[in-house]
Amino acid sequence: MVMPTVVTDRFTSLDYTDFTNNHVFLKGCNNGFFDYNRLGNHAHHEGHKISSPKQLIGDALRERVEGIDPELCEPGAEDTFFVADLGEVYRQHLRWKLNLPRVKPFYAVKCNPDTKLLGLLSALGTGFDCASKAEIEQVLGLGVEPSRIIYAQPCKTNSYVRYVASKGVRQMTFDNADELRKIARLYPEAELFLRILTDDSSSLCRLSLKFGASLDSTDSLLALARDLGLNVVGVSFHVGSGASDPRAFLKAVQDAHVVFGQAAVHGFSLKTLDVGGGFCSDNTFEQMAGVLRAALDDYFPAHSGVNIIAEPGRYYASSAFTLACNVIARRTIEDVTASSYMLYVNDGLYGNFSSIMFDHQHPVAKVLRCGGRVLYNTPAAEATEAADGIEYSIWGPTCDGIDRITESIRFPQLLDVGDWLYFEDMGAYTMCSATTFNGFSNDHDVIYVCSEEGAKALLGLH
Ligand SMILES: Cc1ncc(COP(=O)(O)O)c(C=O)c1O
């Protein structure tokens, strides 16, 4: 067994063993186990050490694209696909525990409801933030206890409230009087979190335009909850998805502290603070977490006995998924000085790049395979600033003119039909909001790899 050590760019050194038995499963494909022994230039057989998550991902990408001949393949065989490294999810969890040891994550299923991802998080002991009956059903289907679920949707569907009542999912949020009356009618035993308004002006996706009670209204809401005989157990907030100003967390914790005080006056002894989502997986996380940790220690110290939970989505899912797309068509734009090209790939804004539209993302294309050569994770895969690079715009497959992934990018290579591009950090708010517009599938294969021994053990991959 080889035991190379990899220093990740995150926070720690991690050991990787060989991957002889590292089977990878394809979504929707019973016999779709990816077996590293099948790799042509096999690292294990040749005595190389598979030394990094990137190599695992690269091997899976290579194996897949080298098996497809766009000139001869069956319809759809060249469809876009994901490679998911569940080891990355595991590392993110360790990083969370290191930075926010008092905060129990309830993963926001809406961000990416991939079943293997949920399964790993369940095995890691996280809770789940669900927004609908289908999400709750999916999580309960994994064998998760109802007490590990929060129905974190302040404006709920009546029939879903009846459904969660029948399943014993008690925790849910509210932020207005009508919702309190609904809950009093349909599920008076529910454990309620009062969601408060935040300053989410620094976030990518603002949520407070739609949800959250202002501090002007919290006192009267608590009075109404008391009059209705309801059980308020906590306060929740969300500083906006993709938040960038850590002070938003500080202010929200301070406001939550005020509401805990108001609740006490109304006879509620609140037990839990839910600090929501908004965390990114890049290196802003440590800064965000640092400010939040200090605010919690100031306003809700450990000896207060208040449980702290959170609803991270993007933080766990984003960096674990890499997307590969096939170039299905090319249009040459002749110019007096230089030619440029419009590349059409088989995924776009109506598909997994829905994140451009809904999540304000700017996915960056890299060259996976060009003219038969796989370039993943090499300098040649990267876009170039050089003036002699060839200019491309990148478009999705639908008939809509807004379906453009990249306005302008340069690569050293001349790309053509049949070549492949890849995009990293495609795990958050991508596949979950993809449509089937124009008849293109939104159900794409996910090839799973696992670069962490601990995660493999939890997934039963040994
Ligand atoms: C109530 C709630 N919780 C959690 C999340 C997850 O947010 P993020 O992915 O930014 O962590 C969202 C995202 O919209 C949300 O609406």
The ligand as a Gaussian input file, in Angstrom:
#p B3LYP/6-31G(d) Opt

LIG

0 1
 C      -32.737000      29.450000       4.341000
 C      -31.455000      29.139000       3.645000
 N      -30.511000      28.477000       4.333000
 C      -29.328000      28.148000       3.763000
 C      -29.050000      28.489000       2.452000
 C      -27.723000      28.099000       1.892000
 O      -26.930000      29.210000       1.659000
 P      -25.422000      29.068000       1.213000
 O      -25.371000      28.150000       0.053000
 O      -25.020000      30.454000       0.877000
 O      -24.648000      28.551000       2.373000
 C      -29.995000      29.224000       1.708000
 C      -29.712000      29.624000       0.337000
 O      -30.488000      30.227000      -0.349000
 C      -31.233000      29.549000       2.327000
 O      -32.183000      30.217000       1.659000

